[in-house]
Amino acid sequence: MDVQERRVIGALLLLLGVSFLVVGLYTGQLNEIVEMVKTVL
């Protein structure tokens, strides 16, 4: 893989991660995950 392909794949993964974060914030699931992490720690 050359550098250009790695950049495209990295950008797509970053966009996917941000999209899941926004969906988690919108549905309120992120608060539950934070509470679980607090309980474990």
C-alpha positions as YAML, in Angstrom:
chain: A
units: angstrom
residues:
- id: 1
  name: MET
  ca: [0.00, 0.00, 0.00]
- id: 2
  name: ASP
  ca: [1.32, 3.41, -0.81]
- id: 3
  name: VAL
  ca: [0.92, 6.55, 1.25]
- id: 4
  name: GLN
  ca: [-2.15, 7.80, -0.62]
- id: 5
  name: GLU
  ca: [-4.11, 4.59, 0.06]
- id: 6
  name: ARG
  ca: [-3.18, 4.68, 3.75]
- id: 7
  name: ARG
  ca: [-4.39, 8.28, 4.00]
- id: 8
  name: VAL
  ca: [-7.74, 7.39, 2.43]
- id: 9
  name: ILE
  ca: [-8.22, 4.39, 4.73]
- id: 10
  name: GLY
  ca: [-7.21, 6.48, 7.76]
- id: 11
  name: ALA
  ca: [-9.65, 9.24, 6.82]
- id: 12
  name: LEU
  ca: [-12.48, 6.73, 6.39]
- id: 13
  name: LEU
  ca: [-11.75, 5.13, 9.77]
- id: 14
  name: LEU
  ca: [-11.63, 8.55, 11.43]
- id: 15
  name: LEU
  ca: [-14.95, 9.52, 9.84]
- id: 16
  name: LEU
  ca: [-16.50, 6.23, 10.96]
- id: 17
  name: GLY
  ca: [-15.28, 6.74, 14.54]
- id: 18
  name: VAL
  ca: [-16.62, 10.29, 14.70]
- id: 19
  name: SER
  ca: [-19.95, 9.13, 13.28]
- id: 20
  name: PHE
  ca: [-20.30, 6.43, 15.95]
- id: 21
  name: LEU
  ca: [-19.39, 8.98, 18.63]
- id: 22
  name: VAL
  ca: [-22.11, 11.36, 17.42]
- id: 23
  name: VAL
  ca: [-24.67, 8.54, 17.30]
- id: 24
  name: GLY
  ca: [-23.67, 7.51, 20.83]
- id: 25
  name: LEU
  ca: [-24.08, 11.05, 22.09]
- id: 26
  name: TYR
  ca: [-27.42, 11.44, 20.35]
- id: 27
  name: THR
  ca: [-28.91, 8.23, 21.72]
- id: 28
  name: GLY
  ca: [-27.48, 8.73, 25.21]
- id: 29
  name: GLN
  ca: [-25.51, 5.49, 25.21]
- id: 30
  name: LEU
  ca: [-22.26, 7.30, 25.87]
- id: 31
  name: ASN
  ca: [-23.36, 8.18, 29.41]
- id: 32
  name: GLU
  ca: [-23.96, 4.51, 30.16]
- id: 33
  name: ILE
  ca: [-20.50, 3.60, 28.90]
- id: 34
  name: VAL
  ca: [-18.92, 6.31, 31.06]
- id: 35
  name: GLU
  ca: [-20.79, 4.98, 34.10]
- id: 36
  name: MET
  ca: [-19.58, 1.43, 33.37]
- id: 37
  name: VAL
  ca: [-15.99, 2.65, 33.10]
- id: 38
  name: LYS
  ca: [-16.32, 4.52, 36.41]
- id: 39
  name: THR
  ca: [-17.67, 1.37, 38.06]
- id: 40
  name: VAL
  ca: [-14.81, -0.77, 36.77]
- id: 41
  name: LEU
  ca: [-12.14, 1.75, 37.77]
...
